[in-house]
């Protein structure tokens, strides 16, 4: 299980970001990951919605 502000990597794409929200809707947990600055588009950080299985913790 991950927590707010954990730094994580999305396994499939390698994108690294920070967990900014956690939702437990529809019987499952969804993590909102805001990508690091390298993944910005027009100054807006990319946001991804992931399950726990799609993420791995990054030690900073």
Residue frames as qw, qx, qy, qz and C-alpha x, y, z in Angstrom:
[[0.000, 0.888, 0.459, 0.000, 0.00, 0.00, 0.00],
 [0.416, 0.313, 0.007, 0.854, 1.19, 3.48, -0.86],
 [0.214, -0.705, -0.450, 0.505, 0.69, 6.78, 0.95],
 [0.221, 0.966, 0.133, 0.025, 0.25, 10.43, 0.05],
 [0.002, -0.923, 0.376, 0.083, 3.48, 12.05, -1.18],
 [0.778, -0.205, 0.538, 0.253, 5.16, 8.70, -1.93],
 [0.262, 0.640, -0.512, -0.510, 7.41, 8.84, -4.97],
 [0.779, 0.117, 0.611, -0.076, 6.47, 6.03, -7.33],
 [0.057, 0.350, -0.684, -0.638, 7.23, 4.71, -10.81],
 [0.813, 0.294, 0.141, -0.482, 4.55, 3.51, -13.19],
 [0.666, -0.222, 0.680, 0.211, 5.85, 0.08, -14.20],
 [0.685, 0.515, 0.492, 0.151, 4.55, 0.05, -17.79],
 [0.396, 0.879, 0.091, 0.251, 5.84, 3.47, -18.83],
 [0.673, 0.008, -0.237, 0.700, 8.65, 4.24, -16.38],
 [0.066, -0.729, -0.073, -0.677, 7.08, 7.61, -15.52],
 [0.438, -0.199, -0.615, 0.624, 8.11, 8.80, -12.05],
 [0.207, -0.591, -0.166, -0.762, 5.80, 10.95, -9.97],
 [0.039, -0.096, 0.676, -0.730, 4.20, 11.64, -6.62],
 [0.195, -0.509, -0.834, -0.088, 0.94, 10.27, -5.23],
 [0.067, -0.183, 0.097, -0.976, -1.37, 13.26, -4.76],
 [0.653, -0.119, 0.148, -0.733, -4.66, 11.50, -4.02],
 [0.036, 0.042, -0.998, 0.013, -6.00, 8.07, -3.08],
 [0.629, -0.029, -0.048, -0.775, -9.55, 6.95, -3.85],
 [0.195, -0.048, 0.972, -0.121, -11.31, 3.77, -2.79],
 [0.609, 0.277, 0.016, -0.743, -14.23, 3.93, -5.20],
 [0.823, 0.253, -0.326, -0.390, -15.99, 0.89, -6.67],
 [0.958, -0.271, 0.091, -0.035, -14.36, -1.56, -4.28],
 [0.830, 0.176, -0.030, 0.529, -10.79, -0.88, -5.43],
 [0.350, -0.769, 0.014, 0.535, -8.06, 1.62, -4.67],
 [0.587, 0.671, 0.178, 0.416, -6.97, 4.13, -7.30],
 [0.501, -0.537, -0.003, 0.679, -3.87, 6.28, -6.87],
 [0.371, 0.919, 0.104, 0.077, -3.57, 9.67, -8.56],
 [0.715, -0.264, 0.167, 0.625, 0.04, 10.18, -9.62],
 [0.232, 0.961, -0.027, -0.147, 1.28, 13.62, -10.65],
 [0.859, 0.276, 0.005, 0.431, 4.31, 13.17, -12.89],
 [0.512, -0.488, 0.036, 0.706, 7.59, 14.97, -12.28],
 [0.142, 0.775, -0.064, -0.613, 8.36, 18.22, -14.10],
 [0.146, -0.298, 0.764, 0.554, 9.91, 16.31, -17.01],
 [0.135, 0.367, 0.896, 0.211, 6.40, 15.11, -17.92],
 [0.151, 0.594, 0.335, -0.716, 4.76, 18.56, -18.05],
 [0.325, 0.463, 0.632, 0.530, 2.66, 19.68, -20.98],
 [0.016, 0.696, 0.209, 0.687, 2.39, 23.45, -21.40],
 [0.041, -0.433, 0.477, -0.764, 3.35, 23.88, -17.76],
 [0.775, -0.274, 0.122, -0.557, 0.68, 21.48, -16.51],
 [0.212, -0.368, 0.903, -0.071, 1.94, 18.27, -14.87],
 [0.575, 0.000, -0.704, -0.416, 0.68, 15.03, -16.38],
 [0.548, -0.247, 0.555, -0.575, -1.70, 13.11, -14.09],
 [0.463, 0.106, -0.846, -0.244, -2.16, 9.34, -14.12],
 [0.747, -0.289, 0.239, -0.548, -4.73, 7.11, -12.41],
 [0.463, 0.351, -0.814, 0.011, -3.18, 3.79, -11.35],
 [0.881, -0.399, -0.169, -0.189, -3.88, 0.70, -9.31],
 [0.558, -0.703, 0.441, 0.025, -1.42, -0.57, -6.72],
 [0.872, 0.047, 0.426, 0.236, -0.26, -3.34, -9.08],
 [0.582, 0.736, 0.131, 0.320, 0.78, -0.75, -11.68],
 [0.036, -0.926, 0.248, -0.282, 3.11, 1.11, -9.30],
 [0.828, -0.120, -0.335, 0.434, 6.42, 0.56, -7.57],
 [0.376, -0.906, -0.038, 0.190, 7.97, 2.68, -4.82],
 [0.598, 0.594, -0.185, 0.505, 11.04, 4.76, -5.69],
 [0.637, -0.573, -0.212, 0.470, 13.59, 5.45, -2.98],
 [0.277, 0.866, 0.021, 0.416, 14.62, 9.08, -2.99]]
